[in-house]
Amino acid sequence: MICMGIDSAGRTAGVALMRDGELLYDCFLNGGLSHSETLMGLIDTAFKATGLTPADIDLYGVCAGPGSFTGLRIGLATVKGLAFVKDTPCAGVSTLEALAACHAGEGTVIPALDARRGEVYWAGFDLDGTRLTPDAAQSAAALEEFVRKCKKPAFFVGDGARLCYNRYGELEGVLPCPPALGVSRAVGICRVALRMQAAGETLPPEALRPEYLRLSQAERERAERLARQAPQP
């Protein structure tokens, strides 16, 4: 079983390959370029480095959200193109669950992605892989009850971790996580994709869909404008 994981949901891009649970290749890029410029190059390099081809892939995993709307679409479109030829099964992986799957031990990991306007996309996971909350888009303040009551030690990962540490970093049992260790890695996508396959949760490539969790900025601004223009009772 060979699984390829592809990440373009946030600021970074990544590609990983696993064979029967063994990590063959894992690449992470935070070069400041757009994913449309870099992602296919990373994938091509992964195939060349391992001697594999798209025909060898048995399962594709890709971040389906939450995350950058444009980044998610780039990743999903790329996987659809790669998987379409053989109708290779695909797993649309939660970006937050993939982040959590990069860590192990005892306690709680809280992936948090910067959703702007003081909000984060977040979820809580036991470090044994058990999901504790659904993915959500909320203000950092909304995490307080969960953070205070979750199994300790607890730590935040993702590009929204700093927002959360600013608020909860002094709480007993909340440990710091170096930013370099809290970034998204495509190996986490592979791990979650393989779990989804075992649970019968894979999809044909054409069925992959993004999970944005909230409206785009343009849609939010339109809704606000219409609300202001609506006649008052």
C-alpha positions in Angstrom: 0.0 0.0 0.0 1.5 3.3 -1.1 0.0 6.5 0.0 0.8 10.0 -1.1 -0.1 13.0 1.1 -0.4 16.5 -0.3 -0.7 19.7 1.8 -1.4 23.2 0.4 -4.0 24.3 2.9 -1.9 27.1 4.5 1.2 29.1 4.1 3.4 26.0 3.6 3.3 23.2 1.0 4.3 19.6 1.6 4.4 16.2 0.0 4.9 12.8 1.7 5.0 9.2 0.6 4.4 6.1 2.8 4.6 2.4 1.9 2.9 0.0 4.2 3.1 2.5 7.1 6.8 3.3 6.5 7.7 6.8 5.6 9.6 7.0 2.3 9.7 10.7 1.7 8.6 13.9 3.4 9.1 17.4 2.1 8.1 20.7 3.6 8.4 24.1 1.9 7.9 27.5 3.5 9.5 29.6 0.8 6.9 32.3 0.4 5.9 31.4 -3.1 2.4 30.5 -4.1 1.4 26.9 -4.2 0.5 27.1 -7.9 4.2 27.8 -8.5 5.7 25.1 -6.2 3.3 22.2 -5.5 3.7 20.3 -8.8 7.5 20.7 -8.5 7.5 19.2 -5.0 5.4 16.3 -6.3 7.6 15.6 -9.2 10.7 15.7 -7.0 9.0 13.2 -4.6 8.4 10.8 -7.4 11.9 11.1 -8.8 13.5 10.7 -5.4 11.7 7.5 -4.6 11.5 6.0 -8.1 7.8 5.9 -8.0 5.2 7.1 -10.5 1.5 8.1 -10.1 0.6 4.6 -11.4 2.2 3.2 -8.2 0.0 5.2 -5.8 -2.8 3.3 -4.1 -4.3 6.1 -2.1 -4.1 9.9 -2.2 -4.6 12.0 0.9 -5.1 15.8 0.7 -6.1 18.5 3.1 -9.7 19.4 2.4 -10.0 22.1 5.0 -10.1 24.2 6.9 -7.5 26.6 5.5 -6.8 29.0 2.7 -9.6 28.9 0.2 -7.2 29.2 -2.7 -4.7 26.7 -1.2 -7.4 24.1 -0.6 -8.6 24.4 -4.2 -5.1 24.0 -5.6 -4.4 20.9 -3.5 -7.8 19.3 -4.3 -7.5 20.0 -8.0 -4.0 18.6 -8.1 -5.0 15.4 -6.5 -8.1 15.0 -8.7 -5.8 15.3 -11.7 -3.3 12.8 -10.4 -6.0 10.3 -9.3 -8.3 10.5 -12.2 -6.3 8.4 -14.6 -6.6 5.2 -12.5 -9.6 6.4 -10.4 -7.3 6.0 -7.4 -9.2 6.3 -4.0 -8.8 9.6 -2.2 -9.2 10.9 1.3 -10.2 14.5 2.0 -8.4 14.9 5.3 -9.1 17.5 8.0 -6.2 19.9 8.0 -6.5 20.1 11.8 -6.5 16.3 12.2 -3.4 16.0 9.9 -1.6 18.6 12.2 -2.5 16.5 15.3 -1.3 13.3 13.6 2.2 14.7 13.4 2.5 14.4 17.2 2.5 11.6 19.8 2.7 11.1 23.5 0.3 11.7 26.4 -1.9 14.7 26.8 -3.8 17.0 24.4 -2.8 18.6 21.1 -4.8 21.6 19.9 -4.2 22.5 16.3 -5.1 26.1 15.6 -4.9 27.9 12.2 -5.1 31.7 11.9 -8.6 32.5 10.4 -8.1 36.3 10.7 -10.1 38.8 12.6 -8.9 37.3 15.9 -10.4 33.9 15.0 -8.8 30.5 14.7 -9.8 27.2 13.0 -9.3 24.7 15.8 -10.0 21.3 17.2 -8.8 19.2 20.2 -7.2 15.7 20.0 -5.9 13.3 22.5 -2.3 12.5 21.6 -3.4 8.8 21.1 -5.3 10.1 18.0 -8.7 10.4 19.5 -10.7 13.4 18.3 -12.1 15.4 21.2 -14.0 18.2 19.4 -15.2 18.9 15.9 -13.4 21.3 13.6 -14.6 24.9 14.4 -14.0 28.5 13.4 -14.2 30.6 16.5 -12.5 33.4 18.4 -9.5 32.4 20.5 -11.5 33.3 23.6 -14.0 30.5 22.8 -11.4 27.8 23.5 -11.2 28.7 27.2 -13.5 26.0 28.7 -11.9 23.3 26.6 -8.3 24.3 27.4 -9.0 24.5 31.1 -10.6 21.1 31.3 -8.6 19.1 28.7 -6.1 16.4 29.7 -2.7 17.8 30.5 -0.1 18.5 29.3 -1.6 20.4 26.4 0.0 22.3 23.6 -1.0 24.3 20.5 0.3 23.7 17.0 -0.3 25.5 13.7 0.1 29.1 12.5 -2.7 30.2 14.9 -0.9 28.8 17.9 0.6 32.2 18.9 -2.9 33.7 19.2 -3.8 30.9 21.6 -0.5 31.0 23.6 -1.0 34.8 24.0 -4.2 33.9 25.9 -3.6 30.5 27.5 0.2 30.2 27.6 0.4 30.9 31.4 -2.2 28.3 32.4 -0.9 25.4 34.4 -0.3 22.3 32.2 -0.1 24.3 28.9 3.3 23.7 27.5 5.1 25.7 24.8 5.7 24.1 21.4 8.6 25.5 19.2 7.1 27.0 16.0 9.4 24.8 13.9 7.8 21.7 15.4 4.2 22.9 15.2 3.9 23.2 11.4 1.8 21.1 9.1 3.7 18.1 7.6 2.3 15.9 4.8 3.2 12.8 6.8 0.3 13.6 9.0 -2.0 13.6 6.0 -0.8 10.1 5.1 -1.5 8.8 8.6 -5.0 10.2 8.6 -5.7 9.1 5.1 -4.7 5.5 5.9 -7.0 5.5 8.9 -9.9 6.8 6.8 -9.2 4.0 4.2 -9.4 1.4 7.0 -12.7 2.9 8.1 -14.1 2.9 4.5 -14.1 6.7 4.3 -12.3 7.2 1.0 -13.8 8.8 -2.1 -13.4 8.7 -5.9 -11.4 11.8 -7.0 -14.4 13.6 -8.5 -16.2 13.5 -5.1 -13.5 15.5 -3.2 -14.9 18.7 -1.9 -13.4 21.5 0.3 -14.6 22.1 3.8 -14.2 25.8 4.4 -16.1 26.0 7.7 -17.1 29.6 7.1 -17.9 32.0 4.3 -15.2 33.7 2.2 -14.3 37.3 3.0 -16.2 38.4 -0.1 -19.3 36.5 0.9 -19.0 37.9 4.5 -18.7 41.4 3.2 -21.7 41.0 0.9 -23.8 39.6 3.8 -22.8 42.6 6.0 -23.6 45.0 3.2 -27.0 43.5 2.6 -27.8 43.5 6.3 -27.0 47.2 6.5 -29.2 47.9 3.5 -32.2 45.9 4.8 -35.1 48.0 5.9 -35.4 48.4 9.7 -38.6 47.4 11.4 
